[in-house]
Amino acid sequence: MSLEKDIESFVKSVGLELYEIAVVNDGSDTIYRVSVVSNDVEDGKRKGVSLDECVNLTHLISPLLDVTPPLSGDYRLEVGTPGIERKIVTLRQFELCLGERVSISLKSKEKLKGTLLKVDGSKIFLDTDGEEVSVDFGEISKAKTYFEW
């Protein structure tokens, strides 16, 4: 089993969903970042993840990384949420953002903003000003969630 699959198993065991694993450089520090979201959805919105849940997950993942280091050299493990405004790269990440506001740039240079309604196969469905619009995942050049103040 791969390290990412092992981490995903730990994440699921505590009732969360793995959003992304990334290696980030911050100055001279290397960070192995595990981003998670809640799998609890209420009124079409995904609930938040508590600090205690992140700490618990850190304690589960850390011994695994001691045995199977993800990187050579020094690094710091960081477990948290991907934030309220985050990039969306995979179909799975689109599924994890259902009910949220998203901004999508298409390869045709067209831009769409709306509420993410559903993902069906490789189609992404948005509500843009009361109109349902579908976009093929392959036509998307960039996507992210956004928060409207």
C-alpha positions as a Markdown table, in Angstrom:
| # | Residue | x | y | z |
|---|---|---|---|---|
| 1 | Met | 0.0 | 0.0 | 0.0 |
| 2 | Ser | 1.3 | 3.5 | -0.8 |
| 3 | Leu | 2.0 | 6.1 | 1.9 |
| 4 | Glu | -0.8 | 8.3 | 0.5 |
| 5 | Lys | -3.3 | 5.4 | 0.8 |
| 6 | Asp | -2.1 | 4.6 | 4.4 |
| 7 | Ile | -2.6 | 8.3 | 5.3 |
| 8 | Glu | -6.0 | 8.3 | 3.6 |
| 9 | Ser | -7.0 | 5.2 | 5.7 |
| 10 | Phe | -6.1 | 7.1 | 8.9 |
| 11 | Val | -8.0 | 10.1 | 7.8 |
| 12 | Lys | -11.1 | 8.1 | 7.1 |
| 13 | Ser | -10.8 | 6.2 | 10.4 |
| 14 | Val | -11.4 | 9.5 | 12.3 |
| 15 | Gly | -14.4 | 10.5 | 10.1 |
| 16 | Leu | -12.7 | 12.9 | 7.8 |
| 17 | Glu | -11.8 | 13.0 | 4.1 |
| 18 | Leu | -8.4 | 13.6 | 2.6 |
| 19 | Tyr | -8.4 | 16.7 | 0.4 |
| 20 | Glu | -4.7 | 16.9 | -0.6 |
| 21 | Ile | -1.2 | 16.1 | 0.4 |
| 22 | Ala | 1.4 | 18.6 | -0.6 |
| 23 | Val | 5.1 | 19.4 | 0.0 |
| 24 | Val | 5.5 | 23.1 | 0.6 |
| 25 | Asn | 8.7 | 25.1 | 1.1 |
| 26 | Asp | 8.4 | 28.0 | 3.5 |
| 27 | Gly | 11.7 | 29.8 | 3.6 |
| 28 | Ser | 14.2 | 27.2 | 4.7 |
| 29 | Asp | 11.5 | 24.9 | 6.2 |
| 30 | Thr | 10.0 | 22.0 | 4.3 |
| 31 | Ile | 6.4 | 21.2 | 5.2 |
| 32 | Tyr | 4.6 | 17.9 | 4.5 |
| 33 | Arg | 1.0 | 19.2 | 4.5 |
| 34 | Val | -2.0 | 16.9 | 4.9 |
| 35 | Ser | -5.2 | 18.8 | 4.2 |
| 36 | Val | -8.5 | 17.3 | 5.3 |
| 37 | Val | -12.2 | 18.2 | 5.2 |
| 38 | Ser | -15.2 | 16.9 | 7.2 |
| 39 | Asn | -17.3 | 14.2 | 5.7 |
| 40 | Asp | -20.4 | 15.6 | 7.6 |
| 41 | Val | -22.7 | 17.6 | 5.4 |
| 42 | Glu | -25.6 | 19.5 | 6.9 |
| 43 | Asp | -28.1 | 21.5 | 4.8 |
| 44 | Gly | -25.8 | 21.0 | 1.7 |
| 45 | Lys | -22.8 | 22.5 | 3.5 |
| 46 | Arg | -19.7 | 20.6 | 4.7 |
| 47 | Lys | -19.1 | 21.0 | 8.4 |
| 48 | Gly | -15.8 | 22.3 | 9.7 |
| 49 | Val | -12.9 | 20.4 | 11.1 |
| 50 | Ser | -11.8 | 21.1 | 14.7 |
| 51 | Leu | -8.3 | 21.7 | 16.0 |
| 52 | Asp | -8.7 | 18.6 | 18.2 |
| 53 | Glu | -9.4 | 16.5 | 15.2 |
| 54 | Cys | -6.3 | 17.8 | 13.4 |
| 55 | Val | -4.2 | 17.1 | 16.5 |
| 56 | Asn | -5.6 | 13.6 | 16.8 |
| 57 | Leu | -4.8 | 12.9 | 13.2 |
| 58 | Thr | -1.3 | 14.3 | 13.6 |
| 59 | His | -0.7 | 11.8 | 16.4 |
| 60 | Leu | -1.9 | 9.0 | 14.1 |
| 61 | Ile | 0.1 | 10.0 | 11.0 |
| 62 | Ser | 3.4 | 11.0 | 12.7 |
| 63 | Pro | 4.5 | 7.4 | 13.7 |
| 64 | Leu | 3.7 | 6.2 | 10.2 |
| 65 | Leu | 6.0 | 8.9 | 8.8 |
| 66 | Asp | 8.7 | 7.9 | 11.3 |
| 67 | Val | 8.7 | 4.4 | 9.7 |
| 68 | Thr | 8.1 | 5.5 | 6.1 |
| 69 | Pro | 9.5 | 9.1 | 5.7 |
| 70 | Pro | 7.8 | 10.9 | 2.8 |
| 71 | Leu | 10.9 | 13.0 | 2.1 |
| 72 | Ser | 14.6 | 12.9 | 2.5 |
| 73 | Gly | 16.0 | 15.4 | 4.9 |
| 74 | Asp | 14.2 | 17.4 | 7.6 |
| 75 | Tyr | 10.5 | 18.4 | 7.2 |
| 76 | Arg | 7.6 | 19.3 | 9.4 |
| 77 | Leu | 4.2 | 17.6 | 9.4 |
| 78 | Glu | 1.3 | 19.9 | 9.2 |
| 79 | Val | -2.3 | 18.6 | 9.4 |
| 80 | Gly | -5.1 | 21.1 | 8.8 |
| 81 | Thr | -7.9 | 22.1 | 6.5 |
| 82 | Pro | -7.3 | 23.5 | 3.0 |
| 83 | Gly | -8.9 | 26.7 | 3.9 |
| 84 | Ile | -12.1 | 28.5 | 2.9 |
| 85 | Glu | -10.6 | 29.6 | -0.5 |
| 86 | Arg | -8.6 | 26.8 | -2.1 |
| 87 | Lys | -7.7 | 25.4 | -5.4 |
| 88 | Ile | -9.6 | 22.6 | -7.0 |
| 89 | Val | -7.5 | 20.3 | -9.1 |
| 90 | Thr | -9.1 | 16.9 | -9.2 |
| 91 | Leu | -12.7 | 15.5 | -9.7 |
| 92 | Arg | -12.5 | 14.2 | -6.2 |
| 93 | Gln | -11.8 | 17.7 | -4.9 |
| 94 | Phe | -14.8 | 19.0 | -6.8 |
| 95 | Glu | -16.9 | 16.3 | -5.1 |
| 96 | Leu | -15.6 | 17.5 | -1.7 |
| 97 | Cys | -16.6 | 21.1 | -2.5 |
| 98 | Leu | -20.3 | 20.4 | -3.3 |
| 99 | Gly | -22.6 | 23.3 | -2.1 |
| 100 | Glu | -19.7 | 25.8 | -2.1 |
| 101 | Arg | -19.1 | 28.8 | -4.4 |
| 102 | Val | -16.6 | 28.1 | -7.1 |
| 103 | Ser | -14.8 | 30.1 | -9.7 |
| 104 | Ile | -13.8 | 28.3 | -12.8 |
| 105 | Ser | -11.6 | 29.4 | -15.7 |
| 106 | Leu | -12.0 | 27.4 | -18.9 |
| 107 | Lys | -9.4 | 26.7 | -21.5 |
| 108 | Ser | -11.5 | 28.9 | -23.9 |
| 109 | Lys | -10.7 | 31.8 | -21.5 |
| 110 | Glu | -14.4 | 32.0 | -20.3 |
| 111 | Lys | -14.9 | 32.4 | -16.6 |
| 112 | Leu | -17.8 | 31.0 | -14.6 |
| 113 | Lys | -18.8 | 31.6 | -11.0 |
| 114 | Gly | -21.5 | 29.8 | -9.1 |
| 115 | Thr | -22.5 | 27.2 | -6.5 |
| 116 | Leu | -21.2 | 23.7 | -7.2 |
| 117 | Leu | -24.3 | 21.5 | -7.5 |
| 118 | Lys | -23.0 | 18.1 | -8.5 |
| 119 | Val | -20.3 | 16.1 | -10.2 |
| 120 | Asp | -21.5 | 13.4 | -12.6 |
| 121 | Gly | -18.7 | 11.4 | -14.3 |
| 122 | Ser | -16.5 | 14.1 | -15.8 |
| 123 | Lys | -19.2 | 16.8 | -15.8 |
| 124 | Ile | -19.3 | 19.6 | -13.3 |
| 125 | Phe | -22.7 | 21.3 | -12.6 |
| 126 | Leu | -23.0 | 24.8 | -11.3 |
| 127 | Asp | -25.8 | 27.1 | -10.4 |
| 128 | Thr | -24.9 | 30.5 | -12.0 |
| 129 | Asp | -27.5 | 33.1 | -11.2 |
| 130 | Gly | -30.3 | 30.5 | -11.1 |
| 131 | Glu | -29.3 | 28.8 | -14.3 |
| 132 | Glu | -27.7 | 25.3 | -14.2 |
| 133 | Val | -24.6 | 25.1 | -16.3 |
| 134 | Ser | -22.5 | 22.0 | -17.0 |
| 135 | Val | -18.8 | 22.0 | -17.8 |
| 136 | Asp | -16.6 | 19.1 | -18.8 |
| 137 | Phe | -13.7 | 18.6 | -16.4 |
| 138 | Gly | -11.3 | 18.5 | -19.3 |
| 139 | Glu | -12.2 | 22.0 | -20.4 |
| 140 | Ile | -11.2 | 23.5 | -17.0 |
| 141 | Ser | -7.9 | 25.3 | -16.8 |
| 142 | Lys | -8.2 | 26.5 | -13.2 |
| 143 | Ala | -10.7 | 26.3 | -10.4 |
| 144 | Lys | -11.0 | 27.4 | -6.8 |
| 145 | Thr | -13.5 | 27.9 | -4.1 |
| 146 | Tyr | -14.2 | 31.5 | -3.0 |
| 147 | Phe | -15.9 | 33.2 | -0.2 |
| 148 | Glu | -18.2 | 36.1 | -0.8 |
| 149 | Trp | -18.0 | 38.7 | 2.0 |
